[in-house]
Amino acid sequence: MAKARGTLPLRSRSFRLLWTARTTSLTGSAVGQVGLLLAVAHSAHAAVASVMLLMLLGDLAPALLAPLTGALADRTDLKRLMVVLELGQAAATAALGLWLPALPLLLALFTVRALCGQVFPAATRAAVPALVADADLPAANAALGFGENGLAVLGPVLAAVLIPAAGIRGLLLIDAATFAASALLLTGLPRIATREAAADAADGEPSFLLHAGRGLAFLWRTAGMRLLFLGFSTVVLFNAVDDMGLVFLGRRTLHSGDSATGLLFAGSAAGLIAGFALVARWGGRIAAPGLLVVGFAVSSLGNLLTGAAWSVGVVLALQAVRGVGLAAQDTAAATVVQRTVPRELQGRAFANLYGAIGLAAGASYLLGGVLLQTAGPRGTFVVAGLGGILTALVTAVRMGVRGAGRERCGGAD
């Protein structure tokens, strides 16, 4: 039966609808992101500062609100919630495309879109166990990861092709249309209610803040989830700096031109695509906690060896190795949450996990700037890789000691 696990999820009509909707909207978002960045750069005098503000609003603000936004996925029918979120992003993006407003209103509309975008991934992952069998969760999560991270790589390429004819407005309107198409696809899903939503209806709704607090308390009290959150966030804290480091490694250390340096980022993208395909086919044969630790180690090893690379081609190959590890850890983390966290808490678990990862990435950029100045590009990659590998080892040991390697939540400690 194991050999069929990689294909079973896509045989489910409901899962195919979810996968197609998610992939469609994310590919459109990648196209629209180019239009947003160009709109901000063209409309603002302090273009660099405005672009940085746009990125912060897109990542930091939703991450800080993750405990609250995640509670929505545990108190609402997931089908209805996902449709509303996609329509909200469609409306905000269409307004941006139609009016290209001044910077304050543009940032306000973008924040609305970003907040909707923060809730949607948590709702998506929380819905998966209702659509596929437990044995097929690794393959299903890998398929979603492929759509989220692999096909979305096409977005910037499509934007480059479309912008001469469509312009900035056209890119944003295309993005809005993909959100609307996603919402239409999602209407074909079955109703996916939660036990907590049913309890609220029967007993009266508790405070929204109380819901958020319960989610945080559960995650902190439960050994397996605490290890997952701390391990994943620490690995990201060490390794997210590679996004910055590749630019300086290519231009300063390897003396490459802009085109060759830009090509370096394709390595991890290619590795992600290959990694999700591998995990979808064979990932179900490895326990999810073990796959998580392997992902931590392989992704970090890719960065460690990148620090010693002597050519663009070698960097590309090593970053592809890193991408395979990223695919493994993303799939494994989602599967662990789905199998160990009670359904009524999964929305908060996923939202808090993605929020913590976003905060860790932001901190990595800040600390990485200092490290690049003091240790140089090669030293930065070595430190990042060593830190990630050490985190993988500690996580593996702690999982063994605390029993978190089992794929069922052992309760609070």
N, C-alpha and C positions, 0 to 999 in steps of 0.2 A: 504493500500500500504506500510505502514511503515514496516510491518513485513517482506517484501520481500527485503528490502534494503540491508540486510547483504549478500545476495547471488547474486544480480543482476550483480555486477561488473565482477565476474568470469564467467558469461555467455557470456560476450563480448570476442570474439576471440582475438581481438587486446590487450585487457587488460590482458588476460591470457598469451599472448606472452610476454608482458612487465614484468608481475609478475614472470614468469618462468625464463626469462633471468636475472632479477635482483637477484632472489634467488639463481640461479645457480652460478653466478659470486661471490656473497658475501660468499656463503658457501666455494667456492674454495679459496677466499681470506683469510678466517679464517684458512684454512689448510696451505696456503702459508705463512701466517704471522708466524706460528710456525717455518717453515723452514727458513725464513729470520732471525728470532731471533737466531736460532741455528747457522746459517751460520756466523752471525756477532760475536757471542760469541766464536766460534771456530777459526775464522780467525784473531781476533784482540788480541793484548797483553792487552790493557786496555779494557777488555770486558764490564765492567759495563758502563764506559763512552761511549763506542761505541753503546751499546744498547740504552742508553739515547738519544744519537744523532740521532739514527734511529727513535725513537719515536717522537722526536721533528720535524724531517724532514717530518714525516708522518702526523703530526697534525698541527704544528705551521706554517710551510711554506705555505701550501695550504690555511690556514685560513687568513694569511696576504694578499694573492693574490686574495681573494674571490671577491672583487669588479671588478677585471679585468676578472677573469675566468667566473664569472656569466654572463658577457656580451655576451659570446659566445652562451649561450643558447637562447638569445634574438635576435641574428643576423643570425642564421643558422637553416636550416631545422633540427628539433629535431631527426628525424629518422636517418638521415645521420650522425649527430653529435654523437649520442649514439653508432652507429656502429663503427665510427672512434675511439672513446674513448676506447671502449672495445678491438679493435684490437691493439691500442697503448699499453694498459696494458698487452695484451697477448704477444706482442713482447718484451717489457721490462722484463716481468717475465720469458719468455722463455730464454732470454739472461742470466739472473741471474742463471737459473737452469742449462743451458748447460755449462757455464764457471765458475760459482762461483768465480767471479773476486775478486781482491784485494779490500780492504775496500773503497778507494776513488771512484773507478768505481762502486762498488756495491751501495754506497750511491747515486751516480749520477743517476743510473738506477732506484733505488727505488724512487727518487724524481720525475722522469718522471712519474712513475706509480702513485705516490701520487697526482700529479697535475691532471692527467686524472681522478683519483678517486674523486677529489674535484668537478669537473664539472658535473660528471655523475649523482649524486643524484639530483642536481638542475634541470638538463634536464629531469630526470625521473618524478619528481613531477610536473614540468611545462607541461609535456605531458599528464598527467592524465585527465584534463578537456576535452581534445579533444577525449578521448576514452570512457568516461562514462558520464551519465547524471549528472546534477548538484545535484540532490537529492541523488545520490549514491556516492558522493565524500567522506563522512566520512567512509563508508564501504570500498571504494577503498583504501583510505589512511591507514586504519587499516590493510587491507590485505597486502599492501606493507610493512607496519611496521612489521607485523608478519614475512614476508619473510626476511626482513633486520635484525631484531633483534632476532627473535625467532629461525628460522631454522639455522641461522648462528652460534648459540650456539653449533651446532653439529660439527662445524669445528675442534676445538681442540680435540674432542673425535675421530673424523676420523683421525686426524694427529697422535694421539697416537697409533691408530691401524695400520696405514699405514707405519709409519716410520721404523719399523724393516725390512720390505721388500723393501720399496721404497727409504729410506734414504732421506737426505736433498734435493738432486737434484730431486728426484722423487716427493717430496711434491711441489716443485716449478713448475715442469713441469705439474703436475696435476692442479695446480692453473692456469697456462697459458692456459691449455686446456679448463677450465671452462670459461675463458674470451672469447676464440674463439667460444665456443658453444653459449655463450650469444650473441655475434655479429651475428652469423648465425640466431638465433631466432629473433633478432631485425629486420632483413631484411624483415620479414613478416609483419611489421607494415605499416600502410598507411603513406603517406607523411604528416608531421606536420610542416607547415611553420608558420612564425610569421608575423604580420602586419609590424613590424619594419624592418624585413629583406626585405619585399616587398617594403617598402618605400625607403630603402637604394638602392635597385636595380633601382628604378625609378628616384631618386633624386641625386644619388651619395652618397658614404658612408661617414658619419661623422667620426670624429676622434674616435679611439677606447677608448681613455681616456675620451672623451666627453660622450660616452655611459656609461662608468662606473660612471662618475660623476652624470649623470642624475639619475641613479639608486639609488645612495646614497642620492641625494637631495630629490627624491620622498619619500623615506622611512623616512627621518628625518622630512619632512614637513607635512606628513600625520599622524594625531593623532593616529588612530587605529594601524598603523604599528609601530609607535614609541613605543607605549605601549607594543605591542607584543614583539618587540626586547628587550626593556629594561627589561620587566618582565621576559622573558625566560632566558635572560643572567644572571640576578640577582639570579634567582632560581638556575641556574647551578653553579654560583659563590659560593653560600652557600653550595650546596649539593653534588657537584662532589667529595668533599673530602672523601665521604664514601668509595670510592674505596681503598683509603689508610687506612681509619679508621677501616675497617673490619679486616684487618690483625692484627692490634694492639689490637682491642677489643677481638678478638678470642684468641690470644696468651698471652697477658699480663693480660687482665681483667678476661676473662673466663677460662684462663689456659688450653686452648684446644691444641691438637696436630696439626701438619701440615695438616693432612687429614681433620680433623673437621673444621679447619680454612678455608681451601680451599673450603669446602662445603658451607660456608656462602655465597659465591658469586652466588651459584645456586638459592638462594632465589629470588633475583630480576629478574633473567632470567626466572624462573617459573612464576613470577608475570607478566612479559612482555607478555609471551605466552598467559596466561589467560586473561590479560587485552586487548590485541588486538582482541582476540576472542569475548570478551564482547562488545567492542566498535563496532566491525564489525556488531554485531547482533542488538545492541540497541543504539549505539552512535548517529544515525541520529535523535533520538527523542529529543536530547538536542541541543540547539543552540551552534555552535562551540565556540564562545567566553566563554560561560558558562562552556563548557566541558574543555576548556583550564584552567580556574581558578580552577575548581575541580581537574584537574590533578596536578596543582601546589601544591594545599593544601594536597591532598592525598599522593603524593610522598614525600613531606616534613614531613607530619605526620609520615610516616613510619620510617624516620630517627630519628625524635624526640623521638618516643617511643623505638627505638632501643637503645638509650642511657640509658634506664632503664631496658633493658632485662637482665634476670638472667641466661639464658642457651642458648646453641647453637640452640635448637629447637625453642625457642621464637624468636631469631634473624632471623632465616630462615623465620618464619611466617611473621614477621614485614617487612622484606626486600621484601617478596612477595607482601605485601600491597604497598610498594614503587614501585614495578614493574608495578602494575596495574595503579598507578598514572602516571608513565612515559609513558605508552602506551596511556593514555588519552590525555596527553599534547602534545605528538608527533603528534597524529592524528589530534587534534584540531588545532594546529599551521599550519599544512599543509593545512587544509581545509579553514582556515581564509585567508591565502595568496591566495589560488586559487580562492576564491570567492570575494576578495576585491581588489586585485592588477590587473591592466590591463595586459592582456596576454603578451603584448610586454615588460613588465617589470618583469615578474614572474621569469625568470631565474636568474636575478640579486637579486631579493628578496630572493629566496631560498639560493643562494650561500652566500649572506651576512648574512642570518640568521644562516646557519650552520657554517660559519666562526666566527661569534660572539660567538656562543656556544662553539666552539673549543678554542677560546681565553679565555673565562670565565672559562672553565674547567682547562686550564693551570694555570691561576691565582689562582684557587681554590686549586690546588695541592701545589703551593708555600705557600699560606697563611695557608693551612691546616697543613703543616709541622710544622709551628710555633705554631698553635693552639693545635696540638697533644702534643707538648712539654710542653705547659703551662697549658692546661686544661685537658689533658688526653683524652683517647678514649671516655669515656662516655660524658664528657663535650663537646667534639667536635661534637658528634652527636646531642646533645641538642641544641647547638648554630646553627648548620646547619639547623635543623628542624624548630626552632623558626624563623630564618631568612627567610626561604622559605615560611612559613605560613604567616608571616608579608607581604612578597612580594605579595602573593596571595591576601590578603585582600586589599592592596593598589591598585593592578591591578584591582580588582573587582570594587572598589569605583571609580577609575579614568575612567574605561570603562563606568560606569553608568553616570558619570558627563559629559564626553566628547562625549557620544553617540557612543562609539566604540563597544558597545555590539551588534549593528546591524551588519549583515553579508554583508553589502555593504560599500564600502569605502566612507566616507563622504567628502573626499577632503582634501586639505591642510588647515592648520590653520595659 
